[in-house]
Amino acid sequence: MAEEEKRSKLFALKPLIERWPAVAKPEGHVTFRTKLLWTLLCLVLYYILTNVMIYGISGATIDMFSGFRAVMAGASGSIMHLGIGPIVTASIILQLFVGAKIINLDLTKAEDKAIYQGTQKILVIFVILLEAIPQVYGYLTPSTGLKAMVGPIGANAIILAQLFIGAMIVFWMDELISKWGIGSGISLFIAAGVSQAIFTGLVNWLPARTDLPLSITNPPAGVIPGTYYLASQYSISKMVNGGGFEHIFIFQQNSILALIGTLTIFFFVAYAESTRIELPLAHGGARGARGRYPIRLIYSSNIPVILMSALLANVNMFALLFYTHPTLKRLPLLGHNSWIGVYPPGSSHASMGGAWYLSNLNGVANWLLPIFGTHSDGIHEPFQYALKFIIYFSLYVFGSILFAKFWIETTDMGPAAVARQIQQSDMQIPGFRRNPRVLRKVLERYIPAVTVIGGATVGMLAAFADAIGTVGRTSGTGVLLTVGIMIHLYEEIAKEQAIEMHPVLRGFFGAE
């Protein structure tokens, strides 16, 4: 009876969760070829859907997530407009509630974990509506033709339905990849979008503004053709004394400094991903059978940065709503409050207020040079730019640490869960008793500390790259995530191939 009273009230949703539409789990082992096929199929479908534009919207739209597109893994104006936002937001809400013990779930128990995952699926539906409805009423404006056909209410409903369907397709593809494919659908879609943006930022030969002719003030948008064009147009004297070097290295749309920042993050993440502590393991039954359990420096992977970026994207969305939405801006205290955020007409980027301090640093030209009194926007003082850098950097570091700690506890990466996995695989640490509690104590020396260090590392990397700037305006977070995702995807593929060749490894890796 006492145990029943301790159970979470979310168990009341169990009948609904059991009947909730979901991708069926495979009954047995899924072959590597099948997993690769489903993963590639979802990736191709993602690229197709990002080019399927929402039917019936006018040209005058405001993208509430324009500063976070690299992380939201969607395309503005397409049916993938919401991207992975609802999935990640639902995960953030549940993680915070479980971590704060507001929701009483023990995620080490299979039954509680099933309730947690089922509740997240239901919560995704509500978050889709929460993010889609405000965008339809005031930001994704229906075209005059659609209004004439079905009326204003019907036009909004059609656009809302398209956003809902697109978000649900992303959710189902993520679930399909997690059960039948390789890696994570969320990570794969982020990497796909960022890779496309980086490639375009490197080689795009079209001018930054296509409505104006090619010129020194409107060079090709790609860093390679843009740099070549500017270098050929500037004379030596203008290069040295006329601001030519500054234009090429800092102020063009995709600058050389942004390319350096992108490459720096690439190599640093590749190095950090290879840094690890390896615990020696020996097989309990087979003499001479030894192995190692690696504990990475970036133990919680890139998930904390995804969650942190999604949180900031939602903060920006609600700040924009409270300042510009016809109804919400009339709310007392919150509505049209400059302390929360000020947004110029037609823009989704805050120019003042709290939302400005939380917005992307977006390259040295937007924070470092104004600190020294040059290239200021005329609104903020140098100390405010310095304060913005400190707030943004600190928020990413401490937020990433917090989400890293939550993440390892909700994904069976904590000391207790890892000890059980090692025990079930018939392995043990030489010199210690073959007991899960002993294993757990050994792992508790390393995993919590590495989790904090890894969370802080990815937070600092993301903030640093945002401060330097990146090719394709993908944000430092986007580049950081993509490099980490590609490394992990490679390792997942190698693991799947190893399991295929040596079926005895399935138990150790947790495969069916």
N, C-alpha and C positions, 0 to 999 in steps of 0.2 A: 504493500500500500504506500509506504514511504517513497519507494522508487517511482511509483505512478505519479505521486504529487510533484516530484522533481522534474518530470518530463516536460518538455517545452509545449506551449500551447499550439505550436505549429503542427503537432501531430494530429490536430483536428483536420488538417488539410490532406491527411494521408489518403482518404478515398478519392479525392480529386486528383492528387499527384499520380496515383496508380492508373487513373484513366486518362491522364493528360497526353495529348499526341506527342510522340517522341520517335526519334530514329531508333530502330530496333538494334539491340546489341548482337554482335556475332555470337553464334552458339559455340563455335570452336575457334581454332587458330586461323587467322586471316593471313594468307600468303603475302609475301613481300610484293609480288607483282600486282595483286589485287589492291593492296594499300596504295601503291604508287599510282595506279590507274585512277582511283577515287580522288586522290590528292590533286593530280593534274586536271582531272575533270572539273573539280570545284574551282581551281585557279583560273581555268579558261572561262568558266561561267562567270566568275567574278569580273574579269576584264570585259566580258560582253555586257554585263549589267551596268557597269560604270559608264557605258556609252549609250545606254537606253535612257533618254531624257524624260523627265516627268511631263506627261501630256497635259496641256492646258494652262501652263504658267506663262506670265508675261515676261518680257525681257528685264523689267525693273524688279530685281529681287535682291534681298540681303542675305548673305550666307553667314549665319550666326557662328559657324565653326570654321571660318576662313583661316584663322590663325592656328588651328589645330588639325587641319586636314590630313597631315602626314600620319598622325596618330589615330585619327578617327576612321581611317581606311575606307573612306567613301569619296564620291565625286559630287561636287556641288551641282545641284540642278538635276541630277540623275535619280533613278528610283533607289539608288544606294546612298542617298543624301545623308541619312542618319549614320551610315556605316556601322561600326562596332560599338558606337556610343551607348545604346541601351543595354547591351550585354555587359559592358565593363561597369557602367553605372550601377546596375543591379548587383554585380559582384561587390562593388565598393560598399554599398548600403548593408548587405548581409555581413560582410567581413567586419565592418565597424560595429554592428549590433552584436555579433557573436563574440568578437574580441573584447567588447565592453561588458559582456555577460548580461546584456539586456535580453538576448535570446539564449535560453539555456539549452545548448546542444553540445554534446561531446563528439567531436568529429573523429575520434579514434574508434568509435563504434559504427559498424556498418549501417545500422538502422537509422541512427542520427544523421549520418552523412547522406543517406538517401533522401531524408526529409530536407536537408539543407540544399541539395542539388535540385530537388523537385520544386522547392519554394523559389529558388532562383529563376527557374523556367517561368513560373507564374508571374514573378515580379518583373521579368523582362517585358511582358505584355503591357503592364501598367507604365513602365518607364518609356516604352515606345510611344504610347499615347501622350505621356507627359512631355516628351521632347517634340513630338510631331504637331500636336494641336497648336501650341504657340507659334510655330513656324508658319503654319497655314494661315492663321488669322493675323496678318500684318506683314509677313516677310516673304513668303512664296505666294505672290499675288496672282490670282487667276486671270487669264487673258479675257479680253472683252468678248471674243467669240464664244468661249466656254460659258461665260455668264449669260450670254444671249440664249444659248441652247438649253441650259438646265437651271438658270437662276443663280444668284450669289451663294445661297446655302448649298445647293447641289454641286456647284463648282468647287467649293471648299471641301465638300465631302469626297469628291473624286480625287482631289490632290491628296487628301488625308489617307484615303484607301491605298493609293500608290506608295506613299511613304511607309505605311504599315506593312504592306506586302513585301517591299524591298527589305525592310528591317528583319522581317520574319525569315526571308530567304537566307540572309546572312547568318541568322541564328541557327537555322537548320543545317546550313553548310558547315558551320563551325562544329556542330554536334556530329555531323556525318564524318568529318575528318578526324575528330577525336576518337570515334569508335571504329571507323573503317579505313582511315587513312594514316598518314604519318605526321606527327607533331600536332600543332594547334592551328585551327582555322583562323583565329584572331591574329596570331603572329604571322601566318602566311599572307593574309590580306594586307597587313601593315607593310610587310617587306615588299609585296608586289607594287603597292602604290608608291612607296618611297623610291624603289628602284627605277620605276618609270619616270618619276620627277627628277631624279639625279641624272639619268640618261638625257632627258630633255634639256636640263640645265647645262649639260656639258656641250651638246652639239647643235642646239637649236639655232638655225641661221636666220630665222625671221626676226624682225626688229621687236624691241620690247613693247612698243605701241604700234600695232598693225595699221591703225588709222592714220599714221603719219609716215612720211618717207624716211628712208634710211639716212642717218646723219650722225655726227659726233654726239649729239644730245639724245639720239635714238638709235644706238648701235644694235647689232644682233644680240638676242637675249642669252644665247649660250656662251659660256666662259671661253671656249676655244675660238669660235668665229668672232665673238665680240672683242676679245683681246687682240686677235690678228687685225681686225678692222680698225680699231682705235690706234694701234701701233703704226699702221700704214698711213693714217690720216694726220697724226700729230707730227710736227716737225721736232727736231732735236731741242730747239730753244723752248718750244711749248711743253715738251716732255719735262724739261728740267724746271722751267720758271713759270709755265702757264697752267700748272695743275694736271698735266697729262698722266704722270705716275700715280697721283692720288685717284684720278678717275679710273684708271685701269685696275689698280690694286685694291681699291676700297669702294668706289661709288658706282660702278656699273652694276646692273641687276644681278649678275652672277660674277662676282669679282674673284681675282686670284687669291685674296685673303680667305674668301669663302671656300675655295678649293683646298687651300692649305688646312683650314679647319676640318673639312670633311675627311681628308687623308689622315690627319692627326688622330681623329676619333677612330677611324678604321683600324689603324695599326695599334693604337693603345688598347682598344677592346679586344683585338685578336690576341694581344699579349696577356691581358688580364684574364681572358677566358682560359688560357693555358696554365695559369697559376693556380695551384691547388695543394691541399694536404692529402696525402695518400695513407690510409690506414692499412696495415698488412692483414691479410685474412688467410686462414688455413681451413681446409675441408675437414669436418669432424670425423668422417668415415674413411676417406681415401688418403692414405699417407702420401706426402709429397705434392698433393694438389694445393696450390697456393694462388692467391689473387690479391687484389688491392681495391679498397673502396675509396674513390676520389671525393674529396670535399672541396669544391671550387671556391675561389675567392669571391666570384659573383655567384653565390650559392642559390639565391632566389631568382636567378636569371634576370630577364629584363622586365618582368611583370610589374614590379613596384613603380617603374617609370611610366608604364602604360596607365596604371591606376592613377598616378599623380597627375598626369597630363589630362586624363578624362575628367578628373575632379576640377582642374582649372578651367577646362572647356565648359563644364556645367556652371561654374561660378560666373564665367563671362556671359553665358547664355542668359542666366537669370538677371544679371546686372543690366544687360541690354534690354530685356523685357521690362524691367521696372522703370527704365528711363524712357523708352520709346513706345511701348505698347499702348494703344489708345485707352484701354481699360486699366491696366496695371499701373500706369504712371499716375493715376489719380488716387492710389492707395496712400493712406497717411503714413508718414515716416519713411517708408520704402520707395514710394513712387516719385520719380523724377528728382531723386536726391543726389546732389553732386558728390556727396561723400562716398556713395556707393560706386558711381561711375558716370562719366559724361561722354556721350557718343554723338559725333557730328552727324548731320542728316545723311542718310544713305550709307553709313559706315558701320561695321561691326567691331571696330577697334576703338577701345576707350582712349580718349585724349586727356582725361583728368580723373581724379577720384581713386578709390581703392582698387577698382578693376584695372586702372593704368599701372599701378605698382605690381600687379600680378600678371601683366601681359608679357608676351615674349620679348626678350632683349633684342633679338633680331639683328645682330651684328654690331661691330664697334661704332659704326656711324650713328647708331641710335642711342648709345649710352656713354661710351668712353669719350668720344670727341666733345659731346656737350658738357661733360664734367670739366673739361679744360676750357670751356667757354666758346667752343666753335660748333657750328652746325646745330645750334639749339632750335627748338620749335617756337621759341618766343613766349612760351606759356610757363615752363618750369625753370627753376633755378638749378645751378650745377649740383648743389647738395641734394636736390630731389632725385636727380639721376643716380647719384651715388647710393642714396637710400633705396631706390628701386632695385639696383643691382644686389645690394645686401639682402633685401627681403626675398627677391626671386631666388637667389642662390641658396639661402638658408631654408626656404620653404621646400625646395627640391630635395635637399640633403635630408632634412628631418622627416619630410613626408615619405621619402623612399625607404628610410629605415623603418618607419612605422608599418608601411604596407608590406615590407619584406618579412617582418616578424609575423604579421597576420597570415601572409601567403604560405609560409612553410607549415603553419599549423593546420591550414585547410586543405593541403594537397599531399599529406602523408610524407612530408620531408623533415619533420621534427625528429628529435633524438629517439623518442619512443617508437615511432613508426619505422624509422630506419633500422632500429635494433630488431624489430619483429621481422623485417624483410631479410636481414642477415641470418637470423635464427632459422627462418623457414627455408632458406637455401642451404642449410646444413653447414654453414660457414661459422667461424669464430675467430676472435683476435688472439693470436698466439700469446701465451702467458697469462690469459684470463680465463675464468670459468665460463663454461658454455651456458650462460644464463642471460635472458633478455634484460634483467635489471642491471647486471654488471655491464653489459654492452651499452645500455642507455647511459650509465654514469660516465663511461669513457667518451661517448659521443657528445655528452653535455659539456665536455671540456672544449669542444671545437665548434659544433654547429651554431649555438647561439652567438658566439663571438664573430664567427665568419659571416653569419647572417647580417649583423649590424655593419660590419666592415664592407661587405658586398653591397648592401643597400646604400650606404653613404657613397661608395665608389660610383655606382651607376647614377646616383643623383648629382654628384659633382661633375661627372662626364657630360650628362645631358645639359646642365646649366652652363658649363664651360663652352660647349659647342653652340648653344643658343647665343652666348655672348660674342663668340667669334663670327658666327654666321656660317651657313652651309650652302652648297650648290643646290639649285632647284628650289630654294626657300622651303626645304623639307623640315627645318628645325633640327637642332642638335639631338633632340629626343628621337626624331625619326631616323636619323643616321645611326645613332647608338643602337636603337632597337633592331634596325635592319641587319647590321653587322652581327649582333648577337644571335638574331633569329637564323641567319644563314649558317652560322657555325653550329648551332644546335640542330638545325635541320640536317646538316651533313652528318653529325654524330648520330642522330636518330636513324638515318638511312643505314649507316654502318652497323648500328645495333640490330636493326631489323635483318640485315643480311647475315649477321653473326648468328642470330636466333634461327634463321632459315637453315643455315649450314649445321648448327649444333643445337638440336632441340632441347638438350638438357639445360641450356641456359635460360629457357623460358621461366622457370621457377624463380631464378635469381632476379631477373628483370621485371618480374610481376606480370608476365604475359600469360594468357590462358593456354 
